Amino acid sequence: MRTDRVRHQPARKCYIMGSSHANKLYAQMQKIPQILETFEIINFSVKGATYDRIQYPNENHLQPDDVIILWAYGNDLMEKHVYREGSKFHLRKFCPHSISYLENAWEEAYRYFSTVPCQVFVIDMVKRFVNCCPLHIYPGIDEFQRKANVHLKTFFETLSTVKVLNHMSLLPYGRRKLQRTFFYNHQCIVDNVHLKSALYFRVAQKIWQKHITHE
């Protein structure tokens, strides 16, 4: 006699918020059975989103054992003098936004996270356009992005529910190697903006193994 198996619906929810990095992370989390057994994963990401297009779950629906992951703000780092050529994005002109501009961009998420009852992980910004090609070399762009990530951590971790994760710590390479621009660009970055697809899977694995409470 045939019996249809009813798929278990996890009680806990994991909300993925942000831009294309978050969307790619969401896709890779679907491939990890242990995550799917524990969480219903809900995607709030918006490809290409700047801070004013980030979507938020209704805080009244959140439970203490839920998890929120935000991966965003790379699109807010600098003025968008960007064009695409083939499979790669290029930065025509480097015009970084000020720290006060970035704090403004982060403020809405900060206010939202101050109201939620659950654990929040904010993944810092993947470096972009660092020596992307011989025509676009911008002194200071690497250091600017490093400082922006340091400030992001300081800004959000004043909230007890928020932990900021350094994206490099989630990759399968040592910190010393990742700090070398040539290695970072060639081993990690696929189009001057995004990580290689397999690395989003490794990020999902590391978050599950090292940061999310399983019980």
C-alpha positions as a Markdown table, in Angstrom:
| # | Residue | x | y | z |
|---|---|---|---|---|
| 1 | Met | 0.0 | 0.0 | 0.0 |
| 2 | Arg | 1.4 | 3.4 | -1.0 |
| 3 | Thr | 1.8 | 6.1 | 1.7 |
| 4 | Asp | 2.7 | 9.7 | 0.9 |
| 5 | Arg | 5.3 | 11.2 | 3.1 |
| 6 | Val | 4.4 | 14.5 | 4.6 |
| 7 | Arg | 7.4 | 16.8 | 4.6 |
| 8 | His | 8.3 | 18.1 | 8.0 |
| 9 | Gln | 7.8 | 21.9 | 8.3 |
| 10 | Pro | 10.4 | 23.4 | 10.6 |
| 11 | Ala | 9.1 | 25.6 | 13.3 |
| 12 | Arg | 12.1 | 28.0 | 13.2 |
| 13 | Lys | 12.5 | 30.5 | 10.4 |
| 14 | Cys | 15.6 | 32.0 | 8.8 |
| 15 | Tyr | 15.0 | 35.3 | 7.0 |
| 16 | Ile | 17.6 | 36.3 | 4.3 |
| 17 | Met | 17.7 | 40.0 | 3.7 |
| 18 | Gly | 19.8 | 42.2 | 1.4 |
| 19 | Ser | 21.0 | 42.4 | -2.2 |
| 20 | Ser | 22.4 | 40.0 | -4.7 |
| 21 | His | 24.9 | 38.5 | -2.2 |
| 22 | Ala | 22.0 | 37.6 | 0.0 |
| 23 | Asn | 20.0 | 36.1 | -2.9 |
| 24 | Lys | 23.0 | 33.9 | -3.8 |
| 25 | Leu | 23.4 | 32.9 | -0.2 |
| 26 | Tyr | 19.7 | 31.9 | -0.1 |
| 27 | Ala | 20.1 | 29.7 | -3.1 |
| 28 | Gln | 23.1 | 27.9 | -1.6 |
| 29 | Met | 21.4 | 27.4 | 1.8 |
| 30 | Gln | 18.7 | 25.4 | 0.0 |
| 31 | Lys | 21.4 | 22.8 | -0.8 |
| 32 | Ile | 22.3 | 22.0 | 2.8 |
| 33 | Pro | 19.9 | 19.4 | 4.3 |
| 34 | Gln | 20.7 | 20.1 | 7.9 |
| 35 | Ile | 19.6 | 23.8 | 7.4 |
| 36 | Leu | 16.4 | 22.7 | 5.7 |
| 37 | Glu | 15.6 | 20.3 | 8.5 |
| 38 | Thr | 16.0 | 23.1 | 11.1 |
| 39 | Phe | 14.7 | 26.2 | 9.3 |
| 40 | Glu | 12.1 | 27.4 | 6.9 |
| 41 | Ile | 14.2 | 29.7 | 4.8 |
| 42 | Ile | 12.4 | 32.9 | 3.7 |
| 43 | Asn | 14.0 | 35.1 | 1.1 |
| 44 | Phe | 13.6 | 38.9 | 1.4 |
| 45 | Ser | 16.6 | 39.7 | -0.8 |
| 46 | Val | 16.4 | 42.1 | -3.7 |
| 47 | Lys | 19.0 | 41.9 | -6.5 |
| 48 | Gly | 20.9 | 45.1 | -6.9 |
| 49 | Ala | 19.3 | 46.7 | -3.8 |
| 50 | Thr | 20.6 | 49.8 | -2.2 |
| 51 | Tyr | 19.7 | 50.6 | 1.4 |
| 52 | Asp | 16.4 | 52.2 | 0.6 |
| 53 | Arg | 15.2 | 49.0 | -1.2 |
| 54 | Ile | 16.0 | 46.5 | 1.5 |
| 55 | Gln | 12.9 | 44.5 | 2.5 |
| 56 | Tyr | 12.2 | 43.6 | 6.1 |
| 57 | Pro | 10.1 | 40.8 | 7.7 |
| 58 | Asn | 7.2 | 41.9 | 9.9 |
| 59 | Glu | 8.8 | 42.1 | 13.3 |
| 60 | Asn | 5.5 | 41.0 | 14.9 |
| 61 | His | 5.8 | 37.6 | 13.2 |
| 62 | Leu | 9.3 | 36.9 | 14.5 |
| 63 | Gln | 10.0 | 34.4 | 17.3 |
| 64 | Pro | 13.1 | 34.3 | 19.7 |
| 65 | Asp | 14.5 | 31.2 | 18.0 |
| 66 | Asp | 14.3 | 32.6 | 14.5 |
| 67 | Val | 17.4 | 34.0 | 12.7 |
| 68 | Ile | 17.9 | 36.9 | 10.4 |
| 69 | Ile | 20.8 | 37.2 | 8.0 |
| 70 | Leu | 21.5 | 40.6 | 6.3 |
| 71 | Trp | 24.0 | 40.8 | 3.5 |
| 72 | Ala | 23.9 | 44.2 | 1.9 |
| 73 | Tyr | 25.3 | 47.8 | 1.5 |
| 74 | Gly | 28.0 | 47.1 | -1.1 |
| 75 | Asn | 25.8 | 49.1 | -3.6 |
| 76 | Asp | 25.9 | 52.0 | -1.2 |
| 77 | Leu | 29.6 | 52.3 | -0.8 |
| 78 | Met | 30.3 | 54.7 | -3.7 |
| 79 | Glu | 28.6 | 56.6 | -6.4 |
| 80 | Lys | 27.4 | 54.2 | -9.1 |
| 81 | His | 29.7 | 55.0 | -12.1 |
| 82 | Val | 29.4 | 51.4 | -13.2 |
| 83 | Tyr | 29.1 | 49.7 | -16.5 |
| 84 | Arg | 29.1 | 46.1 | -17.6 |
| 85 | Glu | 31.4 | 44.7 | -20.3 |
| 86 | Gly | 30.9 | 41.0 | -21.1 |
| 87 | Ser | 30.7 | 39.1 | -17.8 |
| 88 | Lys | 32.4 | 41.8 | -15.7 |
| 89 | Phe | 31.3 | 45.0 | -14.0 |
| 90 | His | 33.7 | 48.0 | -14.2 |
| 91 | Leu | 33.9 | 51.2 | -12.1 |
| 92 | Arg | 34.5 | 54.1 | -14.4 |
| 93 | Lys | 35.1 | 56.6 | -11.6 |
| 94 | Phe | 35.8 | 56.1 | -7.9 |
| 95 | Cys | 33.7 | 58.5 | -5.8 |
| 96 | Pro | 33.3 | 57.0 | -2.3 |
| 97 | His | 30.4 | 58.0 | 0.0 |
| 98 | Ser | 31.2 | 59.5 | 3.4 |
| 99 | Ile | 31.0 | 57.6 | 6.6 |
| 100 | Ser | 28.0 | 59.8 | 7.6 |
| 101 | Tyr | 26.3 | 58.8 | 4.4 |
| 102 | Leu | 26.9 | 55.1 | 5.2 |
| 103 | Glu | 25.6 | 55.5 | 8.7 |
| 104 | Asn | 22.5 | 57.1 | 7.3 |
| 105 | Ala | 22.1 | 54.1 | 5.0 |
| 106 | Trp | 22.5 | 51.7 | 7.9 |
| 107 | Glu | 20.1 | 53.6 | 10.2 |
| 108 | Glu | 16.8 | 52.0 | 9.1 |
| 109 | Ala | 18.2 | 48.5 | 9.6 |
| 110 | Tyr | 19.6 | 49.5 | 13.0 |
| 111 | Arg | 16.2 | 50.8 | 14.1 |
| 112 | Tyr | 14.5 | 47.6 | 12.9 |
| 113 | Phe | 17.0 | 45.3 | 14.5 |
| 114 | Ser | 16.5 | 47.1 | 17.8 |
| 115 | Thr | 12.9 | 45.8 | 17.9 |
| 116 | Val | 13.4 | 42.2 | 17.0 |
| 117 | Pro | 13.5 | 39.3 | 19.5 |
| 118 | Cys | 15.8 | 37.0 | 17.6 |
| 119 | Gln | 19.5 | 36.6 | 16.6 |
| 120 | Val | 20.7 | 38.8 | 13.7 |
| 121 | Phe | 23.8 | 38.2 | 11.6 |
| 122 | Val | 25.1 | 41.0 | 9.4 |
| 123 | Ile | 27.7 | 39.9 | 6.9 |
| 124 | Asp | 30.1 | 42.7 | 6.0 |
| 125 | Met | 30.7 | 43.9 | 2.5 |
| 126 | Val | 32.6 | 41.9 | -0.2 |
| 127 | Lys | 35.3 | 44.0 | -1.7 |
| 128 | Arg | 34.6 | 45.3 | -5.2 |
| 129 | Phe | 36.4 | 46.9 | -8.0 |
| 130 | Val | 39.9 | 46.5 | -6.4 |
| 131 | Asn | 42.3 | 46.5 | -9.4 |
| 132 | Cys | 39.4 | 45.2 | -11.5 |
| 133 | Cys | 41.4 | 45.8 | -14.8 |
| 134 | Pro | 44.4 | 47.9 | -16.0 |
| 135 | Leu | 42.2 | 50.8 | -17.0 |
| 136 | His | 40.6 | 51.2 | -13.6 |
| 137 | Ile | 43.2 | 51.4 | -10.8 |
| 138 | Tyr | 42.1 | 53.5 | -7.9 |
| 139 | Pro | 44.5 | 54.1 | -5.0 |
| 140 | Gly | 42.7 | 54.0 | -1.7 |
| 141 | Ile | 39.7 | 51.9 | -2.8 |
| 142 | Asp | 40.8 | 48.8 | -0.9 |
| 143 | Glu | 41.6 | 50.7 | 2.3 |
| 144 | Phe | 38.3 | 52.7 | 2.0 |
| 145 | Gln | 36.3 | 49.4 | 1.9 |
| 146 | Arg | 38.3 | 47.9 | 4.8 |
| 147 | Lys | 37.5 | 50.9 | 7.0 |
| 148 | Ala | 33.9 | 50.9 | 5.9 |
| 149 | Asn | 33.6 | 47.3 | 7.1 |
| 150 | Val | 35.3 | 48.1 | 10.4 |
| 151 | His | 32.8 | 50.9 | 10.9 |
| 152 | Leu | 29.9 | 48.6 | 10.0 |
| 153 | Lys | 30.8 | 46.3 | 12.8 |
| 154 | Thr | 31.2 | 49.1 | 15.3 |
| 155 | Phe | 27.9 | 50.6 | 14.2 |
| 156 | Phe | 25.7 | 47.4 | 14.4 |
| 157 | Glu | 27.3 | 45.6 | 17.3 |
| 158 | Thr | 26.1 | 48.2 | 19.8 |
| 159 | Leu | 22.9 | 46.1 | 19.6 |
| 160 | Ser | 23.1 | 43.0 | 21.7 |
| 161 | Thr | 21.1 | 40.9 | 19.2 |
| 162 | Val | 23.4 | 41.6 | 16.3 |
| 163 | Lys | 26.7 | 39.9 | 15.4 |
| 164 | Val | 28.6 | 41.2 | 12.4 |
| 165 | Leu | 30.4 | 38.5 | 10.5 |
| 166 | Asn | 33.6 | 39.2 | 8.6 |
| 167 | His | 32.9 | 37.6 | 5.2 |
| 168 | Met | 36.6 | 36.7 | 4.9 |
| 169 | Ser | 36.3 | 34.5 | 8.0 |
| 170 | Leu | 33.5 | 32.6 | 6.2 |
| 171 | Leu | 35.7 | 31.7 | 3.2 |
| 172 | Pro | 37.9 | 28.6 | 3.0 |
| 173 | Tyr | 41.2 | 30.5 | 2.9 |
| 174 | Gly | 43.5 | 31.9 | 5.5 |
| 175 | Arg | 43.2 | 35.6 | 6.4 |
| 176 | Arg | 46.8 | 36.3 | 5.3 |
| 177 | Lys | 46.0 | 35.0 | 1.8 |
| 178 | Leu | 42.8 | 36.9 | 1.5 |
| 179 | Gln | 44.5 | 40.2 | 2.4 |
| 180 | Arg | 46.5 | 39.9 | -0.7 |
| 181 | Thr | 44.6 | 41.7 | -3.5 |
| 182 | Phe | 45.7 | 39.4 | -6.3 |
| 183 | Phe | 44.7 | 36.3 | -4.4 |
| 184 | Tyr | 41.4 | 37.7 | -3.3 |
| 185 | Asn | 40.4 | 38.9 | -6.8 |
| 186 | His | 41.4 | 35.7 | -8.6 |
| 187 | Gln | 40.3 | 33.1 | -6.1 |
| 188 | Cys | 37.2 | 34.7 | -4.7 |
| 189 | Ile | 35.7 | 37.3 | -7.1 |
| 190 | Val | 34.0 | 36.4 | -10.4 |
| 191 | Asp | 32.9 | 39.7 | -12.0 |
| 192 | Asn | 34.6 | 42.4 | -9.9 |
| 193 | Val | 31.6 | 42.4 | -7.5 |
| 194 | His | 30.3 | 39.0 | -6.5 |
| 195 | Leu | 31.9 | 35.9 | -5.0 |
| 196 | Lys | 32.3 | 32.7 | -7.0 |
| 197 | Ser | 29.2 | 30.6 | -6.7 |
| 198 | Ala | 30.9 | 27.8 | -4.8 |
| 199 | Leu | 32.0 | 30.3 | -2.1 |
| 200 | Tyr | 28.4 | 31.2 | -1.3 |
| 201 | Phe | 27.9 | 27.6 | -0.4 |
| 202 | Arg | 30.9 | 27.6 | 1.8 |
| 203 | Val | 29.6 | 30.8 | 3.5 |
| 204 | Ala | 26.3 | 29.0 | 4.1 |
| 205 | Gln | 28.1 | 26.0 | 5.6 |
| 206 | Lys | 30.3 | 28.1 | 7.9 |
| 207 | Ile | 27.4 | 30.1 | 9.2 |
| 208 | Trp | 25.5 | 26.9 | 10.0 |
| 209 | Gln | 28.5 | 25.2 | 11.6 |
| 210 | Lys | 30.0 | 28.1 | 13.6 |
| 211 | His | 27.3 | 30.7 | 14.3 |
| 212 | Ile | 23.7 | 29.4 | 14.3 |
| 213 | Thr | 22.4 | 27.7 | 17.4 |
| 214 | His | 21.0 | 24.4 | 16.3 |
| 215 | Glu | 18.6 | 23.7 | 19.2 |
